[in-house]
Each structure stands twice: as structure tokens, then as C-alpha cells.
Amino acid sequence: MLASAETPGMDPSRANPSAESSDRAAAGGHDTSDNPVAEVRKAKSWEYGPFVNWGTGVGDRSDFKFLSLGFELGRPISRPLHLGILSGQFELGGNIMPLWQAYTPAPHQTTVVHLGQTSVVPLGGGTYTGASMTPVILRWNFLTQSRRFQPWFQGAGGLIYTTHKFPPEILVPHGTPGGTSVWNFSPQGGIGFHYFTHPKRSIDIGVNAVHISSASLGDRNPGVNASIQVQVGYTFWK
């Protein structure tokens, strides 16, 4: 009768091909050795780090500009799912922006028509400052064979508070902005990628289309129908 023995110095994973295959499957079909993307995917690593947003309104709000600074946190919550070209891993996250600003045209006179009557009225404007929070970010991280590049797309919903009613509206007596609200909602969606500069360190770039609306919390809801905002961040993985 013959007995098998492990050769001294032999790598146990080499001696057990099924174990090696299991490790590769958990990583989405890729060996995690010297592969930062596969490593964080397999470990379902937490990701966190600072970011800056810069954007511009489009259409009738193309003269609006936006700036925000924040911190984002997220973590994959599913194993890699194999769906052909859409194969990927589901992630849940959120962010907070202690500084949120909108730059709008300075206060000026504008012509309005109401019930067939034309009149010239003062319109508010200038810089609006506040804070924002996006408590739910639903992100899909695509499976990739790249060691450094991890693309994704996402949908999210946020809340914005400003110290003055936003967006600027016709001024009512005593110079008080009327018609809008200090609270606005920000449904959004976008695409982006992580680029790993080191294991568990990445530079992140995303582009989001953001809608800003008070959901009629004010008397009127002119909002910002669409804006394009570019996000640049740096992420730590744990």
C-alpha cells in the first residue's frame, strides 16, 4: 500500500489545487497576490477618505457653480456576482460634506411676467453656504482583471442645508428671500474609478449628475434641475 507525503518546503496551496481554486473564486476569479484590487474585493474592505467636489449647473442654471469638501465611507456587502459584462460587487456607502457652497450671479434686477403683467423685480444671488449629507450611496464595482484600476457606477440620495434659502429667488419686502427653502434634496447618479497607487491606497475620480430640489418645502420649487459635479478623493482601505 502506498502513502502520500508532503514534500518538505512545498507550498500547501500547491499541494492542494482545490484550496487555490477556492481562493481565486473568492477574489472574483483572480489571484490576490500582488493585486490590490482583488485583495480589497476578496476582503470586502472598508474604504474611507476625504474628497473635494467641483461642479457647474447646466441649462438655465449654467451660471451656477458648486464647491464642497467632505469625507466618504463605504464597504462591499456582497460577494462578486458573475453577470457577464456587468459582473461586479455591490457596495453600500455614504458621505458628509461640512462645507457646501453654491456660487450664483450677484443680486440684480430681472423682468418677470405674472398674470399678463410685466414688472422688474429684485432677484437674490451671490454665494450660498451650508452643509450636505448623502446617507445612502448604492455603488456597483465592476469586476476587472486590472491590478490598479477599479471602475464603478452609482446612485445616491442626499440632503443639503444652506444658511439662506436656495436657490436665489425674487426678494419680498425687507429684502428677505422668498419662495424657496433652506432645505433641499439631491438625488444623483454617476460613474467613476479607484486607481490604486499602493496596496490599500487609491486616488478616486467620479462624475455625478446632481439634481437639487426642495420638494416644494417652500412656496415655489425652482431648484437646479441638473448639475455636473466632478469628485476627486483619496481613499484608505482597511
C-alpha positions in Angstrom: 0.0 0.0 0.0 1.3 3.5 -1.0 1.0 6.5 1.3 1.3 10.1 0.1 3.5 12.6 1.8 4.0 16.3 1.6 7.4 17.2 0.3 9.3 19.4 2.8 9.2 23.1 1.7 6.3 22.6 -0.6 3.6 25.4 -0.6 0.4 23.8 0.8 -1.7 25.7 -1.7 0.3 23.9 -4.5 -0.3 20.6 -2.8 -4.0 21.3 -2.7 -5.2 22.7 -6.0 -8.8 22.9 -4.7 -7.7 25.3 -2.0 -6.0 27.5 -4.6 -9.1 27.4 -6.8 -11.3 28.4 -3.8 -9.1 31.4 -3.0 -9.2 32.5 -6.6 -13.0 32.2 -6.7 -13.4 34.3 -3.6 -11.4 37.0 -5.3 -13.7 37.0 -8.3 -11.6 34.6 -10.3 -8.2 36.4 -9.7 -5.2 35.6 -7.5 -4.9 38.3 -4.8 -1.2 38.0 -4.6 0.3 41.4 -5.5 -3.1 42.6 -6.7 -4.5 45.5 -4.7 -7.9 45.5 -6.5 -8.5 41.8 -6.0 -7.3 41.9 -2.4 -9.8 44.6 -1.2 -12.6 42.8 -3.2 -11.9 39.5 -1.6 -11.6 41.0 1.9 -14.7 43.2 1.5 -12.5 46.0 2.8 -13.9 49.2 4.4 -13.0 52.3 2.4 -12.8 55.8 3.8 -11.2 59.1 2.9 -11.6 62.8 2.1 -12.8 64.3 -1.2 -13.5 67.6 -3.0 -16.3 68.3 -5.4 -16.4 71.0 -8.1 -19.3 71.4 -10.5 -21.4 73.6 -12.7 -25.1 73.8 -13.4 -26.4 73.1 -16.9 -29.2 74.6 -19.0 -30.9 77.6 -17.3 -28.5 77.2 -14.3 -25.3 77.1 -16.3 -24.1 80.3 -14.4 -24.3 78.4 -11.1 -21.0 76.8 -9.7 -20.6 74.4 -6.8 -17.8 73.5 -4.4 -17.9 71.0 -1.5 -15.4 69.3 0.8 -16.3 66.0 2.5 -15.5 62.6 3.9 -16.8 59.3 2.4 -17.2 55.8 3.9 -18.3 52.6 2.3 -17.9 48.8 2.2 -18.8 46.0 -0.2 -21.7 44.0 1.1 -21.9 41.2 -1.4 -19.6 38.6 -2.9 -18.6 39.1 -6.5 -21.5 38.3 -8.8 -20.9 37.0 -12.3 -23.3 38.6 -14.7 -21.4 38.7 -18.0 -20.1 42.2 -18.9 -22.0 43.5 -15.8 -20.1 41.3 -13.4 -19.3 43.1 -10.1 -19.7 43.6 -6.4 -22.4 45.6 -4.6 -21.3 48.3 -2.1 -23.1 50.5 0.4 -21.7 53.8 1.5 -22.4 57.4 2.5 -20.7 60.8 2.9 -20.8 64.0 4.8 -19.8 67.5 3.5 -19.3 70.0 6.3 -18.7 72.7 3.6 -21.1 73.0 0.7 -21.2 76.2 -1.4 -23.1 77.4 -4.4 -21.9 80.5 -6.4 -24.7 82.2 -8.2 -24.9 85.6 -10.1 -24.9 88.6 -7.8 -28.3 90.1 -6.8 -29.8 92.0 -9.7 -33.0 93.2 -11.3 -34.9 90.8 -13.5 -38.1 91.0 -15.6 -41.0 88.8 -14.8 -44.4 88.3 -16.3 -47.3 87.4 -13.9 -51.0 87.2 -15.0 -50.1 89.1 -18.1 -48.4 91.9 -16.2 -44.7 92.6 -16.8 -42.6 94.0 -14.0 -39.0 94.5 -13.0 -38.2 93.0 -9.6 -35.0 92.3 -7.5 -33.6 88.8 -7.6 -31.3 87.4 -4.9 -27.9 85.9 -5.6 -24.3 85.6 -4.5 -22.6 82.8 -2.6 -24.7 80.3 -0.6 -23.0 78.3 2.2 -24.2 75.3 4.1 -23.6 71.6 4.7 -24.7 68.4 3.0 -25.1 64.7 3.8 -25.6 61.7 1.4 -26.6 58.9 3.8 -27.2 56.3 1.0 -24.8 55.6 -1.8 -25.5 52.4 -3.8 -22.4 51.5 -5.8 -21.7 48.7 -8.2 -17.9 47.9 -8.5 -17.2 46.2 -11.8 -15.0 43.1 -11.8 -11.8 43.8 -13.6 -8.5 42.0 -14.3 -6.5 45.2 -13.7 -4.3 45.3 -10.6 -4.8 49.0 -10.1 -8.0 50.2 -11.9 -11.4 49.6 -10.3 -14.4 51.2 -12.2 -17.9 51.7 -10.8 -21.2 53.4 -11.2 -23.6 54.5 -8.5 -26.9 56.1 -7.5 -27.4 58.2 -4.3 -29.7 60.5 -2.4 -28.6 63.4 -0.3 -29.8 66.4 1.8 -28.5 70.0 1.7 -28.9 72.7 4.3 -28.0 76.3 3.5 -27.9 79.3 5.8 -30.1 81.2 3.4 -32.9 80.0 1.2 -31.6 78.4 -2.0 -31.7 78.8 -4.9 -32.0 82.6 -5.1 -35.5 83.9 -5.6 -37.4 87.1 -6.0 -36.9 89.3 -3.0 -40.0 90.1 -1.0 -40.3 93.2 1.2 -37.5 93.9 3.7 -35.0 92.0 1.5 -36.0 88.5 2.7 -35.6 85.8 0.0 -39.0 84.2 -0.5 -40.4 81.2 -2.3 -37.6 78.7 -1.8 -36.2 76.7 1.2 -33.0 76.3 3.3 -33.5 72.5 2.9 -33.0 70.8 -0.4 -32.7 67.2 -1.6 -30.0 66.0 -4.0 -30.8 62.8 -5.9 -27.8 61.9 -8.1 -26.1 59.2 -10.2 -22.6 58.9 -11.7 -19.6 56.9 -12.7 -16.0 56.8 -11.6 -13.0 54.7 -10.6 -10.4 54.0 -8.0 -6.8 53.9 -9.1 -4.5 52.1 -6.6 -1.2 53.9 -6.1 -0.2 51.4 -3.3 -1.8 48.4 -1.6 -4.9 49.7 0.3 -4.4 53.3 -1.0 -6.2 54.8 -4.0 -6.9 58.0 -5.9 -10.6 58.3 -6.8 -12.3 60.3 -9.6 -16.0 60.4 -10.2 -18.5 62.4 -12.2 -22.0 62.8 -10.9 -25.2 64.3 -12.4 -26.9 66.0 -9.4 -30.5 67.3 -9.2 -31.3 69.9 -6.4 -34.9 70.4 -5.3 -36.7 71.4 -2.2 -39.6 69.0 -2.9 -41.9 72.0 -2.6 -40.9 72.8 1.1 -41.0 76.4 0.0 -43.8 78.3 -1.7 -42.1 77.6 -5.0 -39.6 74.9 -6.2 -37.4 76.3 -8.9 -34.5 74.1 -7.9 -31.4 73.2 -10.0 -32.7 70.7 -12.5 -29.2 69.4 -13.4 -25.6 70.0 -12.5 -22.4 68.1 -13.4 -20.0 67.6 -10.5 -16.6 66.1 -10.5 -15.3 64.4 -7.3 -11.6 63.8 -6.6 -10.7 61.9 -3.4 -8.1 59.8 -1.7 -9.2 56.5 -0.1 -7.7 54.3 2.6 -8.8 50.6 2.6 -8.9 48.6 5.8 
